[in-house]
Amino acid sequence: MKQACSVIYKFLLWLTLAASCLSMPGRADEITDVNQLVRTNQLAEALAKADSYLVNKPADPQMRFIKGVIQRQLGKPADAIATFTSLTQDYPELAEPYNNLAALYAAQGQLEQARAALEMAVRTNPNYAIAHENLGDVYALLASQAYNKTLQLDKGNTSAPPKLAVIREVLKLNLANPGLPSVAPAVKP
């Protein structure tokens, strides 16, 4: 029953967001304009338009999300982390900000923070495939770190090297084959 209520709540939330988009034609145009600027790599102008829009509608989750993406693409990870963190606090039911926050953490080598954010993403939306994939990549990187530490502490260990070799092979495949999941620092946003 509780899960059914949660599904209904999420459906109503998205329905409300969709209705608000339809009732505010200017909003959709402004978001479309900012997205177009992002697609054409006019990031400074896109950020300026997003900031201008957010002056009047500071709680808008879609534009705030786009702003975080722009900040990440502009090489401002601290700003993007602040934007996505704020989104997760204001809209904890949205999985995408958690995933993008995790990508930023992973890019900085903060794998435990990335793991926690991705676990929130999949808890929030159990059907979010990219977050599951990214979580698997982060787990593989954490396992690699643990096996490396094992070998530092116990150079005679014979069980860790084959496990580490498998993980390294998987991670190498991920980096070499763009069709396979990416790993940090390129966790999929």
N, C-alpha and C positions, 0 to 999 in steps of 0.2 A: 504494500500500500504506500509506504513512504517513498519507494522508488518511483511508483506511478505518479505521485504528487510532484516529485522532482522533475520528471519528464514533462508533465503538464506545465509546471512553472517555467521550464526552459522554453517550451513551445510558445507559451504566452509572452515571455520576454522577447523572443525573436519576432513574434507577430507584432508586438508593440513597436519594436525597432523598425520593422518593415513599414508599418503604418505611419510612423513618424517621418520616414523617408518620403512616402507618398504625399503626406500632408504639407511637406516643406519642399517645394520644387527647387528653390534656390539652394538648399542644402545639398541635394543630389548633384546639382551642377557644379557647386564649389568642390565637392569631393571628387567628382569626375575630373575637374580641371587640375586639381592637385595630383591625382593619380597619373594624368597624362604628362604632367611635368616630370614626375618621377620616372615614367617609362622612357622619356626622352632625355633623361639624365640631367635635367635642369634642377638640380637638387636644392641649390640656394634659393631659387625662386619658389620652389615647392614648399620649402620650410617657411619662407616668409608668408606665403598664402595660408599655410596651415596655422601658423601663429596668429595671423590676422583673423581667421575664422574662429579660432579658439578664444579670442578675446570676448566675443559675444556668446559663445556656446562652449564654455570651458569643460563641461562634463561629457561632451560628445565622444563616445568610445571609439567610433570608427575613425574620426579625424585624429584623435590622440594616438591610436594604433599606427596610423599612417605616419604621423610625426615621429614616432619611435623608429619606424623603418627608415625614414629619411635620415634621422640622426645616426643610425647605425651605418648607413651607406656613406654618410659624410665623414666617417671615422671619428665619431663622437660617442664612444661606447658608454662613458659615464652618464651622459645625457640620456642616451637610449635606455640604459638600465633604470634611471630614475623615472622615465616615462612609462616603461613597461611595469615597473614595480608599483607605481601609482595606479595603473590600470588594474593590476591584480588585486589591489586593496579596494578599489571602488567597484570593480566588477569581477568578483571572485568566481562567478559562474562561467566566465569566458576562458577557454583553454588556450587560445592563440597567444595572448600576452605572456603566459607562462612559458610556452614553447620558445618564443623569441627571446625572452629573458634567459632561458637556458642556453640558447645559442651564443648569447653574449658572454655568459659565464664560462662556457666551454672554450670559447675563443681565448679567454684569459687564463685558461688552465685551472679554473675553479670548478673542478669536476663534482665535488660534493654539492655545491650550490646548484649546479646544472642538474644533477640527479634529483634534488629536492624539487626544483621547479618543474621538471618533466614528470615526476610522480604526481604533482598537483595537476598538471595538464591532463594526464590520463585518468586521474580520479575524477576530474571535472567532466571530461568527455571520453569515456572508455572506447569510443569508436574513432578516435583521432589517430589515424595510422602514422602520420609523420612523427607525432610525439612518441609513439611506441618505438618506431624505428630509431629515433634519436636517443631514446632511453637505452635501447640495446647497445648503441654505439658508446654511450657514456659508461655503461656497465662493463663493456669490453675494455675500455681505457682504464677504468678503475681496477679491473682484474689484472691487467698488464702491470700497473703500478704495484699491486700487491705481490705478484710473482717476482718482479724485479727486487722488491724489498726482501722477499724470502731468500733470494740468491745472495743478496748483500749480507744477510745475517747468517746464512748457512751455505757456504760455497760448495759443500759436499752434497747438497740436496739433489736427489735424482728425479724426483717427481715433478718439480716445478718447471724445468727446462722444456719438456715436451708440451706442457700446457702453454707456456709462454710462446713457444714457436707457433702453435696453432693460432693464438690470438694475433701474433704479429702477422701471420699469413692472411688472416681475415682482414686486419686493418690495412695491410698492403693492398689487398684486392679492392677494398673500399676506395682507397686513394687512387688506384690505377684505373678502375672501371667506373666511369660516371653513372652507369646504370645501376650500380649498387649503392647502398646507403653511404652517405658521407660521414666522416668522423671529425671531431674537433681538430682544428679550429673552425671547420666548415660545417658544423651541425646545421641542419636545414632549419631556416627560420619559418 
